[in-house]
Amino acid sequence: MVAHLLSPSARARKEIEAFKLALRQSDAVMIRKLSERYVHRQGPKALDLLIQKLAGSEEVLAFWQSQLTAIQKTNFQLEANQEPAPEAIQEPESKPEPKTNEVAQKLRGWLPNWNGPQREAS
């Protein structure tokens, strides 16, 4: 049985529809998963542009950014477990939500060896 491969444009449409559905349903887990995959394939700059395109309201933008912040905290905790733990890391009581471009910069830090989207061998 031969696997059905999607064209790049069909895959992009499918990803965008998945993002729209997750945003409509406020599905935090799916937003995180899709965002991480999108950054891995397209890069942080592309995710930044997609957020600007799909986030139709400030409420949706704030929700999406909060999910990206949660991803960053999770990745930081994973990295902290691999290195000797600092004595104490204290965060300020109230921290303003990062702007979209700040989120993109933080995402770039997670993928230091990223060389662009990987092409599948045909």
KAZIMO-V654753 format. One record per residue. SS is DSSP state (hx for helix, st for strand, lp for the rest). NEAR is the number of other ideal C-beta (glycine too) atoms within 10 Angstrom. Layout:
BEGIN
ss->[SS/SS]
near->[NEAR/NEAR]
END
This chain:
BEGIN
ss->[lp/lp/lp/lp/lp/lp/lp/hx/hx/hx/hx/hx/hx/hx/hx/hx/hx/hx/hx/hx/hx/hx/hx/hx/lp/lp/lp/hx/hx/hx/hx/hx/hx/hx/hx/hx/hx/hx/hx/hx/hx/hx/lp/hx/hx/hx/hx/hx/hx/hx/hx/hx/hx/hx/lp/lp/lp/hx/hx/hx/hx/hx/hx/hx/hx/hx/hx/hx/hx/hx/hx/hx/hx/hx/hx/hx/hx/hx/hx/hx/hx/hx/lp/lp/lp/lp/lp/lp/lp/lp/lp/lp/lp/lp/lp/lp/lp/lp/lp/hx/hx/hx/hx/hx/hx/hx/hx/hx/hx/hx/lp/lp/lp/lp/lp/lp/lp/lp/lp/lp/lp/lp]
near->[3/4/4/5/9/10/8/9/8/10/12/14/12/11/16/15/10/17/21/12/12/20/18/9/10/12/15/14/9/16/22/17/15/21/22/18/13/21/23/15/16/16/18/22/14/14/24/19/14/19/20/11/10/14/18/10/8/8/10/15/17/12/15/24/18/13/22/25/16/13/19/16/11/12/15/14/9/9/10/12/8/6/7/5/8/7/4/5/8/5/7/6/5/5/8/7/13/16/12/17/12/15/23/20/13/17/24/14/11/16/13/6/4/15/6/8/11/9/7/5/4/4]
END
